[in-house]
Amino acid sequence: MNRTLLRRLAIIAIAPALVACSSDNSPTADDAGPAGPQRAAVSWLADQPAADGLFTSHYADVETGKTVAFVDHGLNLDLYAALTELGDDKTAETVYRATIEKADEYTDPPGGTRYAGAVGKLASMVQAHGDDANALGSRHLIDELEALLVKKGEEAGRAKDSPDSEFQSTNIVNQAWVVRALATAGSDDADAAIDFLLKQQCDDGSFREEMTAAPCADGRGSVDGTAFAIQSLQVAADEGSDEVEDDIAEAVDWLIGAQAEDGSFGGADGANVNSTGLGAVALALTGHDQPAAQAAAWVASLQVADGPEKGAIALNEADRSAAGSKAIADVDRDRYVRASVQAVRALTALPAENASGSR
């Protein structure tokens, strides 16, 4: 697999002019049309990494009230993917190189646990970049993933953290990254990983997020779990995996049925750009352009239109209004970056007649 994986998953090719985007937030005629939101997004996202090439997250300590800084390497991989999707290869490359230098901190942080989802996500991004996931310095990521798969029994094909314990962090999102990495690598274990992923598909076509060994004979899954599963299964199908087309089609049918009239997707807490962005990408990837465009338009409506944070995509209407005229505080910036990198790929589904991506 070469570096085209991320762009092959895109809905529409990004205009070459996006590569030359600057961080100038002044409005121009180029802000009009479907490419305008993309230009604004890449400009804002490109300003987020620090001098070392990594975006630094922050959180407020509940006991002391102090703001604590930390580097979330998984989020930086998402930032790399978003910048690649938008055509800012230079900044994307900086983020990628800085992140893989910290690969051990990401997949095997202090404490003695190797996280299967982190290994799968890292391997997928390394493959998308065009590098050999089995030759990342001293790391052999595909071999490591294969070693993390359960080999027999009801859980055969499930990727699990090592050492195994009752506090497994693996869920369907992590399994989806593992499926993508193994399928792209042509691993002999890819089919087993796919089979366990398909156990999580419920009878209504959706995918549950929390995995179990028992097939999901009834119940309802989630938008996020279903969208992630669709994307990974589509990659597997493109790489030659057989007999997943019907499963993808059933999942897409459920996803379309879960979309609100305004184009948004959400969960128990209501509509949000993360779920809507994921839904838009899954729909467009499978050729459902109209519902994908409706989702994209809803995402674009939550993009900050002007001010110091022009181009950021807010999680919801409250966040969009809060960032409309002032700089985002460090303790809140992480939330906007997470929302933006997960939602930004949806912007490529904006219809040509869309006059503006933000309001």
BELJO-V590683 format. One record per backbone hydrogen bond with DSSP energy under -1.0 kcal/mol. CO is the residue of the C=O (numbers start at 1). NH is the residue of the N-H. Records with the same first field share a line. If there is no record, write none. Layout:
BEGIN
CO = NH  NH
END
This chain:
BEGIN
2 = 5
4 = 8
5 = 9
7 = 10
15 = 18
16 = 19
18 = 21
28 = 31
29 = 32
33 = 36
35 = 39
36 = 40
37 = 41
38 = 42
39 = 43
40 = 44
41 = 45
42 = 46
45 = 48
50 = 53
54 = 50
57 = 70
59 = 68
61 = 65
66 = 61
68 = 59
70 = 57
72 = 76
73 = 77
74 = 78
75 = 79
76 = 80
77 = 81
78 = 82
79 = 83
80 = 84
81 = 85
82 = 86
83 = 88
87 = 89
88 = 92
89 = 93
90 = 94
91 = 95
92 = 96
93 = 97
94 = 98
95 = 99
96 = 100
97 = 101
99 = 102
100 = 103
102 = 106
103 = 107
104 = 108
107 = 115
114 = 162
115 = 119
116 = 120
117 = 121
118 = 122
119 = 123
120 = 124
121 = 125
122 = 126
123 = 127
124 = 128
125 = 129
126 = 131
127 = 130
132 = 135
133 = 141
135 = 137
136 = 139
139 = 136
140 = 144
141 = 145
142 = 146
143 = 147
144 = 148
148 = 160
150 = 157
153 = 156
155 = 158
158 = 150
162 = 114
171 = 175
172 = 176
173 = 177
174 = 178
175 = 179
176 = 180
177 = 181
178 = 182
179 = 183
180 = 184
181 = 185
182 = 187
187 = 190
189 = 193
190 = 194
191 = 195
192 = 196
193 = 197
194 = 198
195 = 199
197 = 200
198 = 201
199 = 216
200 = 208
202 = 205
206 = 202
207 = 222
209 = 172
215 = 217
222 = 226
223 = 227
224 = 228
225 = 229
226 = 230
227 = 231
228 = 232
229 = 233
230 = 234
231 = 235
232 = 236
233 = 237
234 = 238
235 = 239
236 = 241
237 = 240
244 = 248
245 = 249
246 = 250
247 = 251
248 = 252
249 = 253
250 = 254
251 = 255
252 = 256
253 = 257
254 = 258
256 = 259
260 = 263
264 = 260
265 = 272
267 = 270
270 = 267
272 = 276
273 = 277
274 = 278
275 = 279
276 = 280
277 = 281
278 = 282
279 = 283
280 = 284
281 = 285
282 = 286
283 = 288
284 = 287
287 = 289
288 = 292
289 = 293
290 = 294
291 = 295
292 = 296
293 = 297
294 = 298
295 = 299
296 = 300
297 = 301
299 = 302
300 = 303
302 = 314
304 = 311
307 = 310
309 = 312
312 = 304
315 = 273
316 = 320
317 = 321
318 = 322
319 = 323
321 = 324
329 = 332  333
332 = 336
333 = 337
334 = 338
335 = 339
336 = 340
337 = 341
338 = 342
339 = 343
340 = 344
343 = 346
344 = 347
345 = 348
346 = 349
347 = 350
351 = 354
355 = 33
END
